[in-house]
Amino acid sequence: MKYEVFARINQGDEMLHIGNVRAQNDRLARMYAHNTFDEEDWNFIAVVREDNLIEVTGERPTARVSADE
């Protein structure tokens, strides 16, 4: 699975997309991200499965929200 890696240097800073890693599971993705991107003194690092990213660009979202969303 492919994971996108996001980080910030100080609490309150904007999150930065710093790269991606490939891993068989979430635990390994966390470890690979930490080991791959440890050159900075990050305050926070997060990995997100590429499948879980929700695209915002493209089709304009509607204002309606159904009960099951």
N, C-alpha and C positions, 0 to 999 in steps of 0.2 A: 504494500500500500504506500501511496505517496502522502506525505504530510508537509504542510506549509508551516514555516517557523516564524514566529513573531516575538519581538522583544522590546524592552525599554530600558534605558540606563538608570533613570531616576523615577521614583514614584511621582505620578502626575504628568510625566512626559507622554507624548503620543507614542502609540505602539508602532513599531517599524516592522515591515516584512524583511527578514534578513536572509531568507533562503528556503530550502526544502531538504527533506531527507526521505529515504525509502526504508521502511521497516516492516516486519511481519506482524507487529502488534504495537499497542499504545505504549507499553512499558519500554520496549526497545526504541521506539521513536523518541521518547523523552531522553533516554540515555544518549542516542546518536546526536540529537540536537544539542545537548549540553556539551558533549565532547567535540562536536564539529565547530560550534560557534562560541567557544569559551575564551576567545581573544579579548573580549570586552568584559568589564565588570558589570554585567547585566543585573538590574534589580529584579527583573521578571522575564521569563521565557515561557512561551506557550507553543504547543504544536496542535494543529487542527488537521484532521483527515481531509484530504482534498475533496472527497465525496460529500463532506459536511459544509463546504463553503456554499453560500447562497449568493448568486449573482444579483447585483442591484442594477447594473446598467442594462441597456437593451429595452425591452418592453416596459412601458410606463405602468407602475403599479396602480391598482384601483384603491379607492378609499373604503370600499366595502370589506367587512371582515365577517366571516361566518362563525358560528358558534364553535365549530370544531378546529379553529385555527388558534 
